[in-house]
Amino acid sequence: MDADCGALRMEGERNMATAPPDQPPPAPEPPAWAARKLLRAARSAALASVAGGQPFASLVTPACAADLSVLLLLSSLSEHTRHLRADGRCSLLVVGAPEGANPQTAPRLTLTGTAEIDTDPALKARWLAVHPYGALYADFADFAIWRIRPAQALFVAGFARATRLRQADLAPDPAAVAAIANAATDIMTHCNRDHPDAMVAITCHAISGSQRGPWQMIGVDVDGCDLSDGELVVRVAWSAPVADPGELRAELLRLVRAAG
């Protein structure tokens, strides 16, 4: 596949220019699905911890585990980490891009949960895949992965569009999570080894950019995939959550067609 991203972008602009003027706008996405996509794509967030009844906000860099748990690489020397050691209750805010000059038009998700240290090496590898620069300090003795399992959330799709979400509303289907997680390594190996041009095309279409790669799939889950050139990481969402590797393959084919 010829991954000329400039040509892909021009084609997309031509399609937009020839769209029927009376075409209705797309229907709003289900809030839980939109919230999950926003959370999985977030590369920075505000963490609110608490100490002595006083809230304390900090900038953090999240990644998501397959089950949508939030992963943070935190130093024990940080103020917010000391707070979490004493009281794991916390809140996280992630914000998307606004529709215009008014920041209130930006989609955002506030979730609450309890943070705890998790020593699973796979979770650390997942965080590093999304934040490769963190390899410089991830193995320092004072750093550890903290995991936040969302308990409930408030999703604001834009100005005056708020929806409260329970844990059951937000969480992906456990059977689907397991099915994709069990196949993830084989899926990524196959895509990167046998379809490198498709990975470049999908990424360039997603970012409307001219980068030619090399882009490789470094993460895949029920909601989408992550692609990286070794420094920048791009999140690409499926059109809807997938339940098994067959549905995931169909989503990849859809993305390749859209990019072509």
C-alpha positions in Angstrom: 0.0 0.0 0.0 1.3 3.4 -1.0 1.3 5.5 2.2 1.4 9.0 0.7 -0.1 10.9 3.6 -0.3 14.1 1.7 -2.4 12.4 -1.0 -4.6 10.9 1.7 -5.3 14.3 3.2 -6.1 15.9 -0.1 -8.5 13.1 -0.9 -10.2 13.6 2.4 -10.6 17.3 1.7 -12.1 16.6 -1.7 -14.6 14.2 -0.1 -15.6 16.9 2.4 -15.9 19.5 -0.3 -18.3 17.3 -2.4 -20.4 16.2 0.6 -24.2 17.0 0.1 -25.0 20.3 1.8 -28.2 18.9 3.3 -26.4 15.9 4.8 -27.6 15.6 8.4 -24.9 15.8 11.2 -23.9 12.5 12.7 -25.8 11.2 15.7 -24.2 11.9 19.1 -22.1 9.0 20.4 -23.2 7.1 23.4 -21.7 8.9 26.4 -20.0 5.8 27.8 -18.3 5.0 24.5 -17.2 8.6 24.0 -15.8 8.7 27.5 -13.9 5.5 27.1 -12.3 6.8 23.9 -11.3 10.1 25.5 -9.8 8.3 28.5 -7.8 5.8 26.4 -6.4 8.6 24.2 -5.4 10.9 27.1 -1.7 11.4 27.5 -1.9 13.9 30.4 -4.4 14.4 33.2 -5.0 16.2 36.4 -4.9 13.9 39.5 -6.7 15.1 42.6 -5.5 13.5 45.8 -6.4 14.4 49.4 -4.4 15.1 52.5 -6.1 16.0 55.8 -9.3 16.8 54.0 -7.6 19.2 51.6 -7.7 18.4 47.9 -4.4 18.6 46.0 -4.2 18.6 42.1 -1.2 17.4 40.2 -0.3 16.9 36.5 0.1 13.2 35.7 0.7 11.1 32.5 -1.9 8.2 32.3 -2.1 5.1 30.2 -4.9 2.6 30.2 -4.8 -1.1 30.9 -6.9 -3.5 28.8 -9.7 -3.3 31.3 -9.7 0.5 31.3 -7.9 0.8 34.6 -5.8 3.9 34.7 -2.0 3.4 35.1 0.3 6.1 36.5 4.1 5.9 36.9 4.6 7.9 40.1 7.7 8.7 42.3 7.5 8.1 46.0 9.1 11.5 46.4 6.1 13.3 45.0 3.6 15.0 47.2 0.6 13.3 45.5 2.2 9.9 45.9 2.6 10.5 49.7 -1.1 11.4 49.7 -2.1 8.2 47.9 -0.1 6.1 50.3 -2.1 7.5 53.2 -5.5 7.6 51.4 -5.9 6.0 48.0 -9.1 7.7 47.2 -8.6 10.1 44.2 -10.1 11.6 41.1 -8.7 12.1 37.6 -9.7 14.7 35.0 -8.9 14.3 31.3 -9.8 16.9 28.7 -10.1 16.7 24.9 -9.9 19.5 22.3 -12.5 22.3 22.4 -14.7 22.9 19.4 -13.7 26.6 19.3 -12.3 29.4 21.4 -14.5 28.5 24.4 -12.7 25.9 26.6 -16.1 24.9 28.0 -16.9 23.2 24.6 -14.1 20.6 25.2 -15.2 17.1 26.1 -13.9 16.0 29.5 -14.1 13.1 31.9 -13.8 13.2 35.6 -13.5 9.7 37.2 -13.2 8.6 40.8 -11.6 5.5 42.2 -8.9 4.2 44.5 -5.3 4.1 43.6 -2.9 1.3 44.6 0.5 0.1 43.6 0.6 -2.8 41.1 3.8 -4.6 40.5 2.7 -6.5 37.3 5.5 -6.0 34.8 2.9 -6.1 31.9 1.3 -2.9 33.3 4.6 -1.2 33.5 5.3 -2.2 29.9 2.0 -0.9 28.8 2.6 2.5 30.4 6.1 2.7 28.8 4.6 1.8 25.4 2.4 4.9 25.6 5.1 7.1 27.2 8.4 5.8 25.8 10.3 8.8 27.1 9.7 7.4 30.6 12.3 4.7 30.0 14.8 7.2 31.3 13.6 7.0 34.8 11.0 4.2 35.0 13.5 1.8 36.7 14.6 4.2 39.4 13.9 2.8 42.8 11.4 5.5 43.8 9.1 4.9 40.8 6.2 2.5 40.7 3.0 1.9 38.7 -0.2 2.9 40.4 -3.5 1.5 39.2 -6.8 3.3 39.5 -9.9 1.2 38.8 -12.7 3.6 37.9 -15.6 3.5 40.3 -17.8 6.2 38.7 -17.4 9.1 36.4 -18.9 12.3 35.0 -18.6 12.8 31.3 -19.2 16.2 29.8 -19.5 16.1 26.0 -19.4 19.9 25.7 -21.2 22.9 27.0 -24.3 21.8 29.1 -24.0 18.1 28.1 -23.2 16.1 31.2 -23.8 12.4 31.9 -23.1 10.5 35.1 -21.6 7.1 34.5 -21.5 4.1 36.9 -18.6 1.7 36.9 -20.9 -0.8 35.0 -21.6 1.8 32.3 -18.0 2.6 31.7 -16.3 -0.7 32.0 -15.7 -2.8 28.8 -17.0 -6.4 28.7 -14.7 -8.6 30.6 -15.0 -11.5 28.2 -14.1 -9.2 25.3 -11.2 -7.8 27.2 -9.8 -11.3 27.8 -10.3 -12.4 24.2 -8.4 -9.4 22.8 -5.7 -9.5 25.4 -5.0 -13.2 24.7 -4.6 -12.4 21.0 -2.9 -9.0 21.3 0.7 -10.1 20.9 -0.1 -12.2 17.8 -2.2 -9.3 16.3 0.5 -6.7 16.8 3.3 -9.0 15.4 1.2 -9.9 12.3 0.3 -6.3 11.6 3.9 -4.9 12.1 5.6 -7.7 10.2 3.2 -8.3 7.3 1.4 -5.0 6.9 3.8 -2.1 7.7 2.4 0.1 4.9 -1.1 -0.3 6.3 0.1 0.8 9.8 1.6 3.9 8.2 -1.5 4.6 6.2 -3.8 4.2 9.2 -1.7 6.5 11.4 -1.3 9.2 8.8 -5.0 9.2 8.0 -5.8 9.5 11.8 -3.5 12.5 12.2 -4.0 14.1 8.8 -0.2 14.3 8.6 2.6 13.7 6.2 4.8 11.4 8.4 5.7 8.2 6.6 6.8 6.3 9.7 8.0 3.8 10.4 4.8 3.4 12.5 4.1 0.2 14.4 1.2 -1.0 16.5 2.3 -1.0 20.1 -1.0 -1.6 21.8 -4.4 -3.0 21.0 -7.6 -3.4 23.0 -11.4 -3.7 22.7 -11.7 0.1 22.0 -8.9 0.7 19.5 -5.1 0.6 19.0 -2.0 2.6 19.6 0.6 3.2 16.9 4.1 4.7 17.5 7.1 5.9 15.5 9.3 5.4 18.6 8.5 8.8 20.0 5.0 10.0 19.1 2.1 7.7 20.1 -1.2 8.0 18.2 -4.4 6.5 19.4 -6.9 5.2 16.8 -10.3 4.2 18.0 -12.6 1.5 16.5 -16.0 2.5 15.2 -17.4 0.6 18.2 -16.0 -1.8 20.9 -15.0 -5.2 19.5 -15.8 -8.5 21.1 -13.2 -10.8 19.5 -10.3 -10.9 17.1 -12.6 -11.4 14.1 -14.3 -8.1 14.8 -11.0 -6.4 15.4 -9.7 -7.6 12.0 -12.8 -6.1 10.4 -12.1 -2.8 12.1 -8.5 -2.8 10.8 -9.7 -3.5 7.3 -12.2 -0.6 7.7 -9.4 1.7 8.7 -7.2 0.7 5.8 -10.0 1.3 3.4 -10.7 4.7 4.9 -7.0 5.6 4.6 -6.8 4.5 1.0 
